[in-house]
Amino acid sequence: MPKRILEGLVVSDKGDKTVVVKVERTILHPVLKKTVRKSKRYHAHDENNAYKTGDAIRIIECAPKSKLKTWEVLPRDQ
């Protein structure tokens, strides 16, 4: 099964080797048929502490690295 890749915005870089990424999705409401924005925050592993708050990044699924971290930051060149 392929690993998922998501795009989002870094909202926190306070943890060591960790960034919190906010990913927004748009869905169609089942009853109202209106487009609704939903967001979710993911903790991602950032080995070199290279990303700061406000950066747009891509994250990829990985094996669990801690209780909350199951995502890694994709390098900028990929």
MOPAC internal coordinates of N, CA, C and O (Angstrom, degrees):
PM7 1SCF
backbone

  N    0.0000 0     0.00 0     0.00 0    0    0    0
  C    1.4523 1     0.00 0     0.00 0    1    0    0
  C    1.5314 1   108.94 1     0.00 0    2    1    0
  O    1.2310 1   119.68 1   -48.78 1    3    2    1
  N    1.3327 1   118.22 1   131.22 1    3    2    1
  C    1.4588 1   119.80 1  -178.49 1    5    3    2
  C    1.5268 1   112.00 1   -70.07 1    6    5    3
  O    1.2310 1   121.63 1   -27.74 1    7    6    5
  N    1.3232 1   114.49 1   152.26 1    7    6    5
  C    1.4608 1   120.19 1   178.37 1    9    7    6
  C    1.5191 1   109.46 1   -80.22 1   10    9    7
  O    1.2310 1   120.84 1   -38.82 1   11   10    9
  N    1.3241 1   116.00 1   141.18 1   11   10    9
  C    1.4597 1   120.11 1   179.12 1   13   11   10
  C    1.5259 1   110.28 1   -76.93 1   14   13   11
  O    1.2310 1   120.87 1   -34.17 1   15   14   13
  N    1.3188 1   115.94 1   145.83 1   15   14   13
  C    1.4606 1   122.72 1   174.92 1   17   15   14
  C    1.5234 1   107.27 1  -123.38 1   18   17   15
  O    1.2310 1   120.54 1   -52.30 1   19   18   17
  N    1.3317 1   116.58 1   127.70 1   19   18   17
  C    1.4571 1   122.24 1  -179.25 1   21   19   18
  C    1.5194 1   109.79 1  -122.32 1   22   21   19
  O    1.2310 1   120.76 1   -28.25 1   23   22   21
  N    1.3328 1   116.14 1   151.75 1   23   22   21
  C    1.4575 1   121.80 1   176.25 1   25   23   22
  C    1.5102 1   108.89 1  -113.11 1   26   25   23
  O    1.2310 1   120.78 1   -41.41 1   27   26   25
  N    1.3336 1   116.11 1   138.59 1   27   26   25
  C    1.4527 1   119.18 1  -179.44 1   29   27   26
  C    1.5116 1   112.05 1  -161.62 1   30   29   27
  O    1.2310 1   121.58 1     7.58 1   31   30   29
  N    1.3301 1   114.58 1  -172.42 1   31   30   29
  C    1.4497 1   123.12 1  -176.07 1   33   31   30
  C    1.5215 1   108.93 1  -116.68 1   34   33   31
  O    1.2310 1   120.16 1   -46.01 1   35   34   33
  N    1.3305 1   117.29 1   133.99 1   35   34   33
  C    1.4635 1   120.91 1   178.41 1   37   35   34
  C    1.5262 1   108.18 1   -72.39 1   38   37   35
  O    1.2310 1   120.54 1   -56.88 1   39   38   37
  N    1.3399 1   116.58 1   123.12 1   39   38   37
  C    1.4638 1   120.40 1   179.12 1   41   39   38
  C    1.5247 1   111.66 1  -106.44 1   42   41   39
  O    1.2310 1   119.99 1   164.03 1   43   42   41
  N    1.3464 1   117.62 1   -15.97 1   43   42   41
  C    1.4597 1   120.32 1   178.39 1   45   43   42
  C    1.5233 1   109.42 1  -154.05 1   46   45   43
  O    1.2310 1   121.05 1   -41.12 1   47   46   45
  N    1.3351 1   115.59 1   138.88 1   47   46   45
  C    1.4640 1   120.84 1   175.47 1   49   47   46
  C    1.5252 1   110.62 1  -131.87 1   50   49   47
  O    1.2310 1   120.49 1  -151.98 1   51   50   49
  N    1.3228 1   116.68 1    28.02 1   51   50   49
  C    1.4596 1   121.30 1  -174.63 1   53   51   50
  C    1.5263 1   113.43 1   -74.31 1   54   53   51
  O    1.2310 1   119.69 1   150.34 1   55   54   53
  N    1.3382 1   118.20 1   -29.66 1   55   54   53
  C    1.4595 1   120.58 1  -179.83 1   57   55   54
  C    1.5194 1   111.54 1   -76.48 1   58   57   55
  O    1.2310 1   120.62 1   -27.06 1   59   58   57
  N    1.3479 1   116.42 1   152.94 1   59   58   57
  C    1.4568 1   120.70 1   177.67 1   61   59   58
  C    1.5176 1   109.09 1   -75.81 1   62   61   59
  O    1.2310 1   120.23 1   -56.01 1   63   62   61
  N    1.3330 1   117.16 1   123.99 1   63   62   61
  C    1.4669 1   124.98 1  -179.03 1   65   63   62
  C    1.5285 1   112.60 1    60.72 1   66   65   63
  O    1.2310 1   120.22 1  -154.04 1   67   66   65
  N    1.3330 1   117.19 1    25.96 1   67   66   65
  C    1.4617 1   121.82 1  -179.75 1   69   67   66
  C    1.5194 1   109.61 1  -137.56 1   70   69   67
  O    1.2310 1   120.86 1   -41.85 1   71   70   69
  N    1.3276 1   115.97 1   138.15 1   71   70   69
  C    1.4574 1   121.37 1   170.51 1   73   71   70
  C    1.5259 1   108.03 1  -127.45 1   74   73   71
  O    1.2310 1   120.98 1   -30.07 1   75   74   73
  N    1.3283 1   115.73 1   149.93 1   75   74   73
  C    1.4546 1   120.92 1   175.28 1   77   75   74
  C    1.5221 1   106.76 1  -105.30 1   78   77   75
  O    1.2310 1   121.03 1   -55.09 1   79   78   77
  N    1.3370 1   115.64 1   124.91 1   79   78   77
  C    1.4614 1   121.75 1  -173.54 1   81   79   78
  C    1.5250 1   109.01 1  -115.28 1   82   81   79
  O    1.2310 1   120.68 1   -50.42 1   83   82   81
  N    1.3289 1   116.31 1   129.58 1   83   82   81
  C    1.4625 1   121.75 1   177.28 1   85   83   82
  C    1.5179 1   108.41 1   -97.54 1   86   85   83
  O    1.2310 1   120.92 1   -60.20 1   87   86   85
  N    1.3364 1   115.85 1   119.80 1   87   86   85
  C    1.4574 1   121.84 1  -179.49 1   89   87   86
  C    1.5210 1   108.07 1  -110.35 1   90   89   87
  O    1.2310 1   120.32 1   -54.98 1   91   90   89
  N    1.3360 1   116.99 1   125.02 1   91   90   89
  C    1.4624 1   121.57 1   179.58 1   93   91   90
  C    1.5241 1   110.20 1  -103.92 1   94   93   91
  O    1.2310 1   121.13 1   -40.69 1   95   94   93
  N    1.3222 1   115.44 1   139.31 1   95   94   93
  C    1.4617 1   122.01 1   177.32 1   97   95   94
  C    1.5200 1   108.22 1  -126.82 1   98   97   95
  O    1.2310 1   120.13 1   -25.23 1   99   98   97
  N    1.3188 1   117.36 1   154.77 1   99   98   97
  C    1.4606 1   120.77 1   172.49 1  101   99   98
  C    1.5223 1   107.74 1  -114.58 1  102  101   99
  O    1.2310 1   120.97 1   -48.19 1  103  102  101
  N    1.3275 1   115.74 1   131.81 1  103  102  101
  C    1.4580 1   121.09 1   178.07 1  105  103  102
  C    1.5146 1   108.84 1  -127.82 1  106  105  103
  O    1.2310 1   120.44 1   -18.41 1  107  106  105
  N    1.3065 1   116.77 1   161.59 1  107  106  105
  C    1.4527 1   122.40 1   176.44 1  109  107  106
  C    1.5199 1   108.36 1   -97.68 1  110  109  107
  O    1.2310 1   120.10 1   -57.55 1  111  110  109
  N    1.3347 1   117.41 1   122.45 1  111  110  109
  C    1.4540 1   121.08 1  -179.71 1  113  111  110
  C    1.5309 1   109.16 1   -62.84 1  114  113  111
  O    1.2310 1   119.69 1   -48.67 1  115  114  113
  N    1.3553 1   118.20 1   131.33 1  115  114  113
  C    1.4598 1   119.99 1  -173.39 1  117  115  114
  C    1.5273 1   114.92 1   -65.36 1  118  117  115
  O    1.2310 1   119.71 1   149.35 1  119  118  117
  N    1.3214 1   118.16 1   -30.65 1  119  118  117
  C    1.4588 1   120.88 1  -177.98 1  121  119  118
  C    1.5239 1   111.90 1   -97.76 1  122  121  119
  O    1.2310 1   120.77 1   131.36 1  123  122  121
  N    1.3308 1   116.14 1   -48.64 1  123  122  121
  C    1.4590 1   120.54 1  -174.48 1  125  123  122
  C    1.5250 1   113.85 1   -82.17 1  126  125  123
  O    1.2310 1   120.24 1   166.45 1  127  126  125
  N    1.3400 1   117.14 1   -13.55 1  127  126  125
  C    1.4680 1   122.06 1  -179.00 1  129  127  126
  C    1.5291 1   112.19 1    56.75 1  130  129  127
  O    1.2310 1   121.01 1  -144.65 1  131  130  129
  N    1.3142 1   115.68 1    35.35 1  131  130  129
  C    1.4452 1   121.81 1  -179.86 1  133  131  130
  C    1.5312 1   108.71 1  -112.56 1  134  133  131
  O    1.2310 1   120.21 1   -35.32 1  135  134  133
  N    1.3157 1   117.20 1   144.68 1  135  134  133
  C    1.4505 1   120.86 1   178.18 1  137  135  134
  C    1.5242 1   109.47 1   -75.22 1  138  137  135
  O    1.2310 1   121.11 1   -51.78 1  139  138  137
  N    1.3327 1   115.48 1   128.22 1  139  138  137
  C    1.4553 1   121.80 1  -177.56 1  141  139  138
  C    1.5211 1   108.16 1  -123.06 1  142  141  139
  O    1.2310 1   120.37 1   -42.91 1  143  142  141
  N    1.3473 1   116.89 1   137.09 1  143  142  141
  C    1.4576 1   120.84 1   175.84 1  145  143  142
  C    1.5191 1   109.59 1   -92.52 1  146  145  143
  O    1.2310 1   120.63 1   -50.30 1  147  146  145
  N    1.3280 1   116.40 1   129.70 1  147  146  145
  C    1.4541 1   122.18 1   175.11 1  149  147  146
  C    1.5112 1   107.66 1  -120.75 1  150  149  147
  O    1.2310 1   120.39 1   -34.42 1  151  150  149
  N    1.3266 1   116.87 1   145.58 1  151  150  149
  C    1.4516 1   119.76 1   178.20 1  153  151  150
  C    1.5150 1   109.86 1  -131.62 1  154  153  151
  O    1.2310 1   121.09 1   -25.68 1  155  154  153
  N    1.3170 1   115.53 1   154.32 1  155  154  153
  C    1.4488 1   122.37 1   178.14 1  157  155  154
  C    1.5176 1   107.86 1  -144.04 1  158  157  155
  O    1.2310 1   121.07 1   -33.72 1  159  158  157
  N    1.3350 1   115.56 1   146.28 1  159  158  157
  C    1.4605 1   121.06 1  -179.57 1  161  159  158
  C    1.5283 1   109.45 1  -104.91 1  162  161  159
  O    1.2310 1   121.16 1   -47.34 1  163  162  161
  N    1.3277 1   115.39 1   132.66 1  163  162  161
  C    1.4598 1   121.84 1   178.93 1  165  163  162
  C    1.5250 1   109.03 1  -119.93 1  166  165  163
  O    1.2310 1   120.40 1   -40.48 1  167  166  165
  N    1.3289 1   116.84 1   139.52 1  167  166  165
  C    1.4588 1   122.08 1   172.51 1  169  167  166
  C    1.5219 1   107.12 1   -89.56 1  170  169  167
  O    1.2310 1   120.22 1   -53.05 1  171  170  169
  N    1.3181 1   117.19 1   126.95 1  171  170  169
  C    1.4635 1   121.63 1  -176.50 1  173  171  170
  C    1.5242 1   110.10 1  -126.61 1  174  173  171
  O    1.2310 1   121.11 1   -31.89 1  175  174  173
  N    1.3278 1   115.49 1   148.11 1  175  174  173
  C    1.4595 1   122.53 1  -179.58 1  177  175  174
  C    1.5207 1   109.81 1   -82.45 1  178  177  175
  O    1.2310 1   120.72 1   -53.91 1  179  178  177
  N    1.3356 1   116.23 1   126.09 1  179  178  177
  C    1.4654 1   123.28 1   178.64 1  181  179  178
  C    1.5288 1   106.94 1  -124.37 1  182  181  179
  O    1.2310 1   120.53 1   -86.81 1  183  182  181
  N    1.3131 1   116.59 1    93.19 1  183  182  181
  C    1.4725 1   122.38 1  -170.58 1  185  183  182
  C    1.5226 1   113.44 1   -55.92 1  186  185  183
  O    1.2310 1   119.80 1   139.23 1  187  186  185
  N    1.3387 1   117.98 1   -40.77 1  187  186  185
  C    1.4682 1   120.84 1  -173.48 1  189  187  186
  C    1.5256 1   113.75 1  -102.60 1  190  189  187
  O    1.2310 1   119.55 1  -170.59 1  191  190  189
  N    1.3167 1   118.46 1     9.41 1  191  190  189
  C    1.4713 1   122.15 1  -175.97 1  193  191  190
  C    1.5314 1   110.24 1    51.11 1  194  193  191
  O    1.2310 1   120.65 1  -135.54 1  195  194  193
  N    1.3337 1   116.37 1    44.46 1  195  194  193
  C    1.4607 1   121.50 1  -173.43 1  197  195  194
  C    1.5246 1   113.41 1   -86.52 1  198  197  195
  O    1.2310 1   119.33 1   160.51 1  199  198  197
  N    1.3253 1   118.88 1   -19.49 1  199  198  197
  C    1.4618 1   121.63 1  -172.50 1  201  199  198
  C    1.5211 1   110.89 1  -107.26 1  202  201  199
  O    1.2310 1   121.20 1   -38.34 1  203  202  201
  N    1.3193 1   115.30 1   141.66 1  203  202  201
  C    1.4647 1   122.07 1  -177.16 1  205  203  202
  C    1.5257 1   109.81 1  -118.65 1  206  205  203
  O    1.2310 1   120.53 1   -11.52 1  207  206  205
  N    1.3102 1   116.59 1   168.48 1  207  206  205
  C    1.4558 1   122.54 1   179.44 1  209  207  206
  C    1.5256 1   110.33 1   -57.26 1  210  209  207
  O    1.2310 1   120.86 1   -47.86 1  211  210  209
  N    1.3376 1   115.95 1   132.14 1  211  210  209
  C    1.4579 1   121.53 1   179.38 1  213  211  210
  C    1.5098 1   113.99 1    99.81 1  214  213  211
  O    1.2310 1   119.64 1   167.01 1  215  214  213
  N    1.3320 1   118.30 1   -12.99 1  215  214  213
  C    1.4650 1   121.17 1   179.64 1  217  215  214
  C    1.5250 1   110.84 1   -73.43 1  218  217  215
  O    1.2310 1   120.27 1   -39.52 1  219  218  217
  N    1.3192 1   117.09 1   140.48 1  219  218  217
  C    1.4641 1   122.60 1   173.19 1  221  219  218
  C    1.5228 1   107.18 1   -91.05 1  222  221  219
  O    1.2310 1   120.24 1   -56.86 1  223  222  221
  N    1.3329 1   117.14 1   123.14 1  223  222  221
  C    1.4648 1   120.43 1  -175.80 1  225  223  222
  C    1.5211 1   110.43 1  -136.26 1  226  225  223
  O    1.2310 1   121.51 1   -10.49 1  227  226  225
  N    1.3469 1   114.71 1   169.51 1  227  226  225
  C    1.4568 1   121.84 1   173.95 1  229  227  226
  C    1.5151 1   108.31 1  -116.13 1  230  229  227
  O    1.2310 1   120.64 1   -38.96 1  231  230  229
  N    1.3418 1   116.38 1   141.04 1  231  230  229
  C    1.4616 1   121.13 1   179.08 1  233  231  230
  C    1.5229 1   109.01 1  -123.75 1  234  233  231
  O    1.2310 1   120.98 1   -26.45 1  235  234  233
  N    1.3427 1   115.72 1   153.55 1  235  234  233
  C    1.4549 1   121.89 1  -178.17 1  237  235  234
  C    1.5223 1   108.74 1  -131.21 1  238  237  235
  O    1.2310 1   120.83 1   -33.08 1  239  238  237
  N    1.3224 1   116.03 1   146.92 1  239  238  237
  C    1.4624 1   121.32 1   178.49 1  241  239  238
  C    1.5221 1   110.85 1   -63.53 1  242  241  239
  O    1.2310 1   120.88 1   -30.98 1  243  242  241
  N    1.3286 1   115.93 1   149.02 1  243  242  241
  C    1.4626 1   120.58 1   175.93 1  245  243  242
  C    1.5264 1   108.07 1  -152.01 1  246  245  243
  O    1.2310 1   120.73 1    -3.46 1  247  246  245
  N    1.3170 1   116.21 1   176.54 1  247  246  245
  C    1.4571 1   120.72 1   174.99 1  249  247  246
  C    1.5282 1   108.70 1   -66.57 1  250  249  247
  O    1.2310 1   119.47 1   -29.85 1  251  250  249
  N    1.3381 1   118.61 1   150.15 1  251  250  249
  C    1.4623 1   120.09 1  -178.04 1  253  251  250
  C    1.5291 1   112.69 1   -57.31 1  254  253  251
  O    1.2310 1   120.90 1   -49.37 1  255  254  253
  N    1.3368 1   115.89 1   130.63 1  255  254  253
  C    1.4620 1   121.52 1   177.78 1  257  255  254
  C    1.5201 1   110.80 1  -102.16 1  258  257  255
  O    1.2310 1   120.05 1   157.28 1  259  258  257
  N    1.3349 1   117.51 1   -22.72 1  259  258  257
  C    1.4595 1   122.73 1   175.69 1  261  259  258
  C    1.5268 1   106.99 1  -160.26 1  262  261  259
  O    1.2310 1   120.65 1    10.96 1  263  262  261
  N    1.3083 1   116.37 1  -169.04 1  263  262  261
  C    1.4688 1   120.63 1  -177.34 1  265  263  262
  C    1.5231 1   111.90 1   -59.87 1  266  265  263
  O    1.2310 1   119.92 1   139.66 1  267  266  265
  N    1.3234 1   117.75 1   -40.34 1  267  266  265
  C    1.4659 1   121.61 1  -176.08 1  269  267  266
  C    1.5233 1   113.80 1  -105.62 1  270  269  267
  O    1.2310 1   119.63 1   157.66 1  271  270  269
  N    1.3255 1   118.31 1   -22.34 1  271  270  269
  C    1.4667 1   120.74 1  -172.42 1  273  271  270
  C    1.5226 1   111.88 1   -91.48 1  274  273  271
  O    1.2310 1   121.04 1   -69.64 1  275  274  273
  N    1.3435 1   115.61 1   110.36 1  275  274  273
  C    1.4693 1   121.14 1   172.49 1  277  275  274
  C    1.5278 1   110.20 1  -128.94 1  278  277  275
  O    1.2310 1   120.53 1  -160.31 1  279  278  277
  N    1.3233 1   116.60 1    19.69 1  279  278  277
  C    1.4587 1   122.95 1   179.33 1  281  279  278
  C    1.5208 1   109.05 1  -131.35 1  282  281  279
  O    1.2310 1   120.72 1   -27.89 1  283  282  281
  N    1.3435 1   116.22 1   152.11 1  283  282  281
  C    1.4575 1   123.00 1   175.12 1  285  283  282
  C    1.5199 1   109.00 1  -124.27 1  286  285  283
  O    1.2310 1   120.93 1   -29.00 1  287  286  285
  N    1.3288 1   115.82 1   151.00 1  287  286  285
  C    1.4584 1   121.05 1   176.44 1  289  287  286
  C    1.5287 1   108.22 1   -79.54 1  290  289  287
  O    1.2310 1   120.61 1   -48.01 1  291  290  289
  N    1.3345 1   116.44 1   131.99 1  291  290  289
  C    1.4580 1   121.31 1   174.68 1  293  291  290
  C    1.5306 1   108.53 1   -79.42 1  294  293  291
  O    1.2310 1   119.87 1   -43.75 1  295  294  293
  N    1.3375 1   117.86 1   136.25 1  295  294  293
  C    1.4751 1   119.17 1   176.05 1  297  295  294
  C    1.5250 1   110.57 1   -60.05 1  298  297  295
  O    1.2310 1   120.64 1   -24.49 1  299  298  297
  N    1.3101 1   116.39 1   155.51 1  299  298  297
  C    1.4780 1   121.96 1  -174.67 1  301  299  298
  C    1.5137 1   113.05 1   -62.95 1  302  301  299
  O    1.2310 1   119.48 1   151.75 1  303  302  301
  N    1.3400 1   118.61 1   -28.25 1  303  302  301
  C    1.4582 1   120.22 1  -174.80 1  305  303  302
  C    1.5271 1   112.72 1   -81.93 1  306  305  303
  O    1.2310 1   118.73 1   173.19 1  307  306  305
  N    1.3082 1   120.03 1    -6.81 1  307  306  305
  C    1.4719 1   121.47 1  -179.36 1  309  307  306
  C    1.5015 1   111.96 1   -98.65 1  310  309  307
  O    1.2310 1   120.10 1   180.00 1  311  310  309

